[in-house]
Amino acid sequence: MTASDKQMTWPAERVILSLLDDESPPVRDAMVKLFEVFPAEGRTLLKKIGHQSNGIHAKHAKELQVKLGWTDGKEDFLDFIRSRRYELETGWSLLDRTVNPAADSVQSSLQLDQLADRVRELIANPIDSRQICIVINRVLFHECGYRGARQNFEEPENSFLHLVLEKKRGLPITLSLIYLLVARRVGFELEPIGLPGRFMVGCFAGDIPFYIDVWAGGKIIDLEDMGSYLGISMEESSGSILLPVTVSEMLTRGCRNLVHHYKLKGKKEEAEMFSSFIAEFEKIRSLETNA
């Protein structure tokens, strides 16, 4: 540490937030030097800003974390699991960074915003729930060309939100994720439906639910038709399979997919990492059940 370093003091958080808006190289270099002198304070603050601040501040905080080599996607995702404060978009963005530390959640959020903006353009009030889903279908599956990843279904990349947004190919669960997040942005609440062997989206806004099969390009299925559509007897199966799953359950299922797909690729380390996340989710659910 140089003499000038010894004279440096840790500034107030508001000062750092104001400097994060400045992208000039001298300010960037000064920020890096500050965090190198105060690594403990810097790690804590950048992590906080990355999770809690607005889009620009979060983006710059994450860029500095990458530059400083302070990214630890696995620990960040474990911290999220243990927090029990589950939010779908945040959770999946953290899941992305367990394998892709440079995954830009801000860019993903902007892409989702753009999809939602287009949906808003096409919505003409008054409009009912089914018509809103028809508009979302038009934007996602017809205008933008999102599809199920049929030819490379087993590729792990189909489970990561930022890559599915980029490539427009994904699994039922990640296409459902995008559908849910776009709907949320236009003020329309839909629910994740974790069926055996298929992930779908459910609408419970009216008296009788209906379902959207994203793998089939947004096909809308009425409740009374779900048994025949799925090829099961609703009398013999539990009606609970048509009820929404929690954020925790949806993320756990995403992790299960990744365990399976990484095992198929022969990537033992990645498979074990996602198995550890599943175990952590199950541990938290067990604690909550027994509380």
BAMI-602538 format. One record per residue: residue in three letters; z, x, y of N, C-alpha, C, O, CB in turn. Coordinates in steps of 0.2 Angstrom, whole numbers, plus 5000, padded with zeros to 4 digits. Glycine has a CB too. Example, Ala and Ser with C-alpha at 12.3 -4.5 7.8 and 13.67 -1.06 7.14 Angstrom:
ALA503950664972503950624978503950664984504250714983504550574978;SER503550644989503650684995503950645000504050675006502950704997;
REM end
This chain:
MET500050044994500050005000500050045006500450095007500649955000;THR499650035011499550075017500050055022500350005021498850075020;ALA500150095027500650075033500450005036500849965037500650135038;SER499749995037499549935040499749875035499849825038498849935042;ASP499649885029499849835024500549815024500749755024499649855017;LYS501049865025501749855026501849805032502349775032502149915026;GLN501449815037501649775043501349705042501549665047501249805049;MET500949685037500749625036501249575035501749595031500149615031;THR501249515037501749465035501349405033500749385034502149435041;TRP501649365028501349305025501349245030501849225033501749285019;PRO500749225032500649175038500849105035500949095029499949175040;ALA500949055040501048985038500448955035499848975036501248945045;GLU500548905030500048875027499448845031498948855029500348825022;ARG499648825037499148795041498748845044498148825045499548755047;VAL498948905045498548965047498048975042497448985043498949025049;ILE498248985036497748995030497248945029496648955028498149005023;LEU497448875030496948825030496448825035495848815034497348755030;SER496648845041496148855047495648905045495148905047496548865053;LEU495948965042495449025041495049005035494449035035495949085039;LEU495248965030494748945025494148915027493648915023495148895020;ASP494148885033493448855036493048905038492448885039493648805041;ASP493248965039492849015042492449055037492849095033493249065047;GLU491849055036491449085031491149155033490849185029490949045028;SER491349185039491149245041491449305037491949295035491249255049;PRO491049355035491249405031491849445033492249455029490649455030;PRO491949455040492649485041493249445040493749475038492649505049;VAL493149385041493749335039493849335032494449335029493649265042;ARG493249325028493349325021493649385018494149385014492649315018;ASP493449445021493749515019494549515020494949535016493349575022;ALA494649485026495349495028495849445024496349465022495449465036;MET495549385022495849345018495949375011496549375008495449275017;VAL495449405008495549445002496149495002496549504998494849474999;LYS496149535007496649585008497349555009497749585006496449625015;LEU497349505012498049465013498249445006498849455005497949405018;PHE497849415002498049394996498249454991498649444986497549344993;GLU497849504992498049564988498749594989499049624985497449614988;VAL498949594996499549614998500149564995500649584994499549625005;PHE499949504995500449454994500249414988500049354988500649405000;PRO500149444982499849404976500249344974499849294972499749454970;ALA500849344973501249294971501149234975501049174973501949314970;GLU501249244982501149184987500449164987500349104987501349214994;GLY499949214986499249194986499049154981498749104981498849254987;ARG499249174975499049134969499349064969498949014968499349164962;THR499949054971500248984971499948944977499748884975501048994973;LEU499748974982499448934988498748914986498548854987499548964994;LEU498348964984497648944982497648894976497148844977497249004980;LYS498048894972498048844966498248774969497948724967498648864961;LYS498748774974498948714977498348684981498148624980499548724981;ILE498048724985497448704989496848674985496548624986497248754994;GLY496748714979496248694975496348624972495848594970496148744969;HIS496948604971497048544967497148484972497048424970497648554963;GLN497448504978497648444982497248434989497348384992498348464984;SER496948484991496648484998495948454998495648434992496548555001;ASN495648445004494948415004494448455001494548514999494848395011;GLY493848425001493248464997493148535000493048574995492648424998;ILE493048545006492848615009493448665007493348715005492748605016;HIS494048645009494648685008494648705000494748764998495248655010;ALA494648654996494648664989494148714986494248754982494648594985;LYS493548704989492948744987493048814989492948864985492248714990;HIS493248824995493348894997493948934994493948994992493548895005;ALA494548894992495048914988494848934982495048994979495648864988;LYS494448904978494248914972493748974972493749024967493848854968;GLU493348984977492949044978493349104978493149154976492449034984;LEU493849104982494349164983494649174977494749234975494849144989;GLN494849124973495149134966494749174962494949224958495449074963;VAL494049154962493549194957493549264960493449314956492949154958;LYS493449274966493349344969493949384968493849444966493249334977;LEU494549354968495149394966495349404959495749444957495749364970;GLY494949364955495049374948495649334946495949354941495049444945;TRP495849284949496449244948496349174944496749134944496749234954;THR495749164941495649104938495849114931495749154927494849094938;ASP496249054929496449054922496448974920496848944920497249074921;GLY495748964918495648894917496048864911496248804912494948884914;LYS496248904906496648874901497348854903497648804902496748924895;GLU497648894907498348884910498348824915498748784915498648944913;ASP497848824919497748764923497648704920497948654922497148774928;PHE497348694914497248634911497848614907498048564907496648644905;LEU498248664904498848654901499348634906499748584905499148724898;ASP499348654912499848634918499648564919500148524920499748674924;PHE499048544919498848474921499148424915499348374917498048464921;ILE499048444909499248404903500048394904500248344903499148444896;ARG500348454905501148444906501348414912501948384912501448514905;SER500948404917501148364923501248294922501648264925500648384928;ARG500848264917500848194915500548154921500648094921501548174914;ARG500248184926499948154932499248154930498848194933500148184939;TYR498948104926498348114924497848074928497848014929498248084917;GLU497348104931496748074934496148104931496048164930496848094942;LEU495648054930495148074925494648124928494548174925494748004924;GLU494448114934493948164937494248234938493948284936493748144944;THR494948244940495248304940495348334934495248394933495948294944;GLY495548294929495648324922495048344919495048404916495948264918;TRP494448314920493848334916493548394920493248444917493348284916;SER493648404927493448464930493848524928493548574927493548454938;LEU494548514927494948564924494748584917494748644915495648554924;LEU494548534913494248544906493648594907493548634903494148484902;ASP493248574911492648614912492748694913492448734910492148584918;ARG493248704917493448774919493848814914493848874915493848774926;THR494048774909494348814903493848864900493948924898494548774898;VAL493148844900492648884897492148914903491848964902492248844892;ASN492148874908491648894913492048904920492048854924491148844914;PRO492448964921492848974927492548954933492848934938493149044927;ALA491848974934491548964940491248894941490848874946490949014941;ALA491348844936491148774937491348744944491948754945491448734931;ASP490948724948491048704954491148624954490748584954490448714959;SER491848604954492048534954491848504961491648444961492748534953;VAL491748544966491548514973490848484972490648434975491748554978;GLN490448534969489748514969489648454964489248404965489348574966;SER490048454959490048394954490248324958489848274957490448404948;SER490748334962490948274966490448254971490348194972491648294970;LEU490048304974489548284978488948244975488648204977489248344982;GLN488848274969488248234965488448164963488048124963488148274958;LEU489048154961489348094960489348044966489147984966490048094957;ASP489448074972489448044978488748014979488647964982489748084984;GLN488248064978487548044979487347984975486947944977487148104978;LEU487547984969487347934964487647864967487347814967487647944957;ALA488347874969488647814971488347784978488247724979489347824973;ASP488147834982487747814988487147774987486947724990487547874993;ARG486747794982486147754980486347684977485947644978485747794975;VAL486847684973487047614970487247574976487047514976487647624966;ARG487547594981487747554987487147524990487147474993488247594992;GLU486647574991486047554994485747494991485347444994485547604994;LEU485747484984485447434980485847374979485647324977485247464974;ILE486547374981486947314980486847274986486947294992487747344979;ALA486747204985486647154990487147104988487147064983485947124990;ASN487647094993488247044992487946974994487546974998488847064997;PRO488246924991488746934985488346954979487846934977489046864984;ILE488746984974488547014968489047014963489647024965488247084969;ASP488946994957489446994952489447054948489047104949489346934947;SER489947054943490147124940489547144935489347204935490747114935;ARG489147094932488647114928488047134932487747184930488347044924;GLN487947114938487347134942487547204945487047244946487247084948;ILE488147214946488347284948488147334943487847394944489047294950;CYS488347314936488147364931487447374930487147424928488447334924;ILE487047314931486347324931486047374936485647414935485947254932;VAL486347374942486147424948486347494945485947534946486547404954;ILE486947504943487147564940486647594935486447654935487847564938;ASN486547544930486047564925485347594928485047644926485847504921;ARG485147554933484447574936484547644939484047684938484347524942;VAL485047654943485147724946485247774941484847824941485747724951;LEU485647774936485847824932485247834927485047894926486447814928;PHE485047784923484547784918483847784919483447804915484747734912;HIS483647744925482947734926482747784932482247824931482847664928;GLU483147784938482947824943483047904942482647944943483247804950;CYS483647914939483947984939483748014932483848074931484647984940;GLY483647974927483447994920484048024916483848064911482948044921;TYR484647994916485148014912485047994905484847934904485847994915;ARG485148034900484948014893485548044888485848094890484248034891;GLY485548014882485948044877485648104875485048114874486047994871;ALA486048154873485748224871485648214863486048234859486248284872;ARG485048194862484948174855484748234851484848244845484448124854;GLN484248284854484048334850484548394850484448434845483448364854;ASN484948404854485448454854486148424854486648454858485348504859;PHE486348374850486948334851487548374850488048364853486948274846;GLU487548424845488048464844488248524848488648564847487948494837;GLU487848534854487948584858488548574863488648514865487348594863;PRO489048624863489648614867489448594875489848554878490048674867;GLU488948614877488748604884488748524886488848504892488148634886;ASN488648484881488548414882489248384883489348324885488248374876;SER489848424883490448394884490748414891491248394893490948414879;PHE490348454895490548474901490248434907489648434907490448554902;LEU490648404911490448364916489948394921489348364922490948334921;HIS490048454923489548484928488948504925488348504928489848554931;LEU488848514918488248534915487848464913487248464914488348574909;VAL488248414912487948354910487548324917487048294917488348304907;LEU487948334923487648314929487048354931486548324933488148324935;GLU487048414929486448454930485848444926485348434928486648534930;LYS486048444919485448434914485248364913484748344910485648464908;LYS485748314915485648244914485548224906485248174905484948224917;ARG485848264902485948244895486648254893486948304895485448294891;GLY486948204889487648214887487748174881487348134878488048194893;LEU488448174879488648134874488848064877488948054883489348164871;PRO488948014872489247954874489847954879489847914884489347904869;ILE490248004877490948004881490748034888491048014893491448044878;THR490348084889490248114896489748064900489848064906489948184895;LEU489348034897488947984900489347924903489247894908488347954896;SER489847904898490347854900490747874906490847844911490747834894;LEU490947944906491347974911490947964918491247944923491448044910;ILE490347984918489947984924489847904926489947894932489248014923;TYR489747864922489647794923490347764927490347734932489547754917;LEU490947784924491547764927491647794934491947754938492147784922;LEU491547854935491647894941491147864946491347864952491547964940;VAL490547844945490147814950490347744952490347734957489347814947;ALA490547704946490747644948491447644952491447604957490947604941;ARG491847684951492447694955492347704962492647684967492947754952;ARG491847744963491647764970491347704974491347704980491147824970;VAL491047654971490847594974491347544974491247484976490147574971;GLY491947554972492547504972492547464966492747404967492547474978;PHE492247484961492147434955492447474949492247524947491347424953;GLU493047444947493447474941493147454935493147394933494147454942;LEU492947504931492747494924493247534919493647564922492047514922;GLU493247524913493747554908493347594903492847574900494147494905;PRO493647644901493447684895493647654888494147634887493647754895;ILE493147644884493247614878493047664872492547674871492747544877;GLY493647684869493547734863493447704856493947704852494147784863;LEU492847684855492747654848492647704843492447764845492047604849;PRO492747684837492647734832491947754831491447714830492847714825;GLY491747824832491047844832490647824838490047844838490747814826;ARG490947794843490547784849490947774855491447734854490047714848;PHE490747804860491147784867490747744871490147754872491347854870;MET491047694874490747644878491147634885491647664886490547584875;VAL490847584889491247564895491347494895490947454892490847584901;GLY491947474897492047404897492247374904492447404908492647384892;CYS492047314905492147274911492647214910492447174906491447254914;PHE493247224913493747164912493847134918494347104919494347204909;ALA493347134923493447104930493447024929493746994933492947124934;GLY493046994924493046924924493546894918493946934916492346904922;ASP493446834917493846804912493746824905494146834900493746724912;ILE493046844903492846874897492546944898492046944901492346824893;PRO492846994894492547054895491847064892491647024888492947104891;PHE491447114895490847134892490847214892491247244895490247104896;TYR490347234888490347304887489647344889489147304888490547324880;ILE489647404890489047444892489047494887489447544887489047464900;ASP488447504884488347554879487847604883487247604883487947534873;VAL488147664885487847714889487347754885486847774887488347754893;TRP487447754879487047794874486347754873485847784872487347804867;ALA486447684874485847644874485547634881485247574882485947584870;GLY485647674885485347664892485647614896485347584901484647654892;GLY486347594895486647544899486647474896486747434900486447554906;LYS486447474890486347404887487047364887487547394886486147404879;ILE487047304890487647264891487647214885487247184883487547224898;ILE488347214882488447174876489047134878489547154880488647224870;ASP488947064876489547014877490047024872489847054866489246944877;LEU490647004873491147014869491046984862491147014857491846984871;GLU490746924862490646884856490146924851490046904845490446814857;ASP489746964854489147004850489347074848488947104845488547004855;MET489947094850490147164849490247174841490047234839490847184852;GLY490447134837490547144830489847154827489747204823490847084827;SER489347114828488747124825488347184828487947214825488247064826;TYR488447194834488147254838488447324834488047364833488347254845;LEU489047324833489347384830489347384822489447434819490047384832;GLY489147324819489047324812489747324809489847344803488647384810;ILE490247284812490847284809491147204809490847174813491347324812;SER491547194805491847124805492447124810492947164809492147104798;MET492447084815492947084820493647054817494147074819492747054827;GLU493547014812494146984809494447034805495047034804493846924805;GLU494147074802494447124797494647194801495147224799493947144792;SER494347204807494547264811495047244816495147184818493947294814;SER495447284819495947274824495547264831495147304833496347334825;GLY495747204834495447194840495547244846495247244851495647124843;SER496047284844496247334849495747394850495747424855496947374847;ILE495247394846494747444847494347424853493947474855494347454840;LEU494347364855493947344861494347354867494047334872493647274860;LEU494947374867495347384873495247454876495047494872496047364871;PRO495447454882495347524885495847574882496347564880495447514893;VAL495547644883495947694881496247724888495947714893495647754877;THR496747764887497047804893496647864895496247884891497747814892;VAL496747894901496447954903496648004898496248054896496747974910;SER497348014896497548064891497148054884496948104882498248054889;GLU497047994882496647984876495948004876495648034872496747914873;MET495647984882494948004883494848084884494348104881494647974890;LEU495348114887495248184887495348224880495048274879495748214892;THR495848194877495948214870495348214866495148254862496548174867;ARG495048154866494448144862493848194864493548224860494148074863;GLY493848204871493348264873493548324870493048364868493348264881;CYS494148344870494348404866494248404859494048454856495148414867;ARG494248354856494148344848493348364847493148394843494348274846;ASN492948334852492248344851492148424852491748444848491848304857;LEU492448454857492348524858492548564852492248614850492648544864;VAL493148544849493348584843492848584837492648634834494048554840;HIS492548524836492048514831491448554833491148584828491848434830;HIS491248544839490548584841490648654841490148694839490348554847;TYR491248684843491348754843491348784836491148834834491948774847;LYS491648744831491748764824491048764821490948814818492148714820;LEU490648724823489948724820489548784823489148814820489548664822;LYS489748804829489448864832489748934829489448984831489448864839;GLY490248924825490648984823491049014828491249074828490149034821;LYS491248984834491649004839492348984838492548934841491348984846;LYS492749024834493349014832493849014838494348964838493649064827;GLU493849054842494249064848494249004852494748974854494149124852;GLU493648974854493548924858493848854855494148814858492848914860;ALA493648854848493948794844494648794844494948734845493648794837;GLU494948854843495748854843496048834850496548804850495948924841;MET495648854855495948834862495948764863496448734865495548874867;PHE495448724861495448654862495848624857496148564859494648634861;SER495948654851496448624847497148624850497548584849496448664840;SER497348684853497948684857498048634862498648614863498048754860;PHE497548614866497548564871497748494867498148454870496848564875;ILE497348484862497548424858498248414856498548364857497048414852;ALA498548474853499248474851499648464857500148424857499348544848;GLU499448484863499948474869499948404871500448374873499648524875;PHE499348374871499248304873499648264868500048214870498548284873;GLU499648274862500048234857500748254857501148204856499748264850;LYS500948314859501648324860501948284866502448254866501748404862;ILE501548274872501748234877501748164876502248134878501248244883;ARG501348134872501348064870501948054865502248004866500648044866;SER502048104861502648094857503348084861503748044859502748154852;LEU503348134866503948134870504048064874504548034875503948184875;GLU503448044876503447974880503647914875503947874877502747964883;THR503347924869503547864864504247864863504547814862503147874858;ASN504547924862505247924860505747924866506347924865505347994856;ALA505547924872505947924878506347864878506747854883505547934884;
REM end
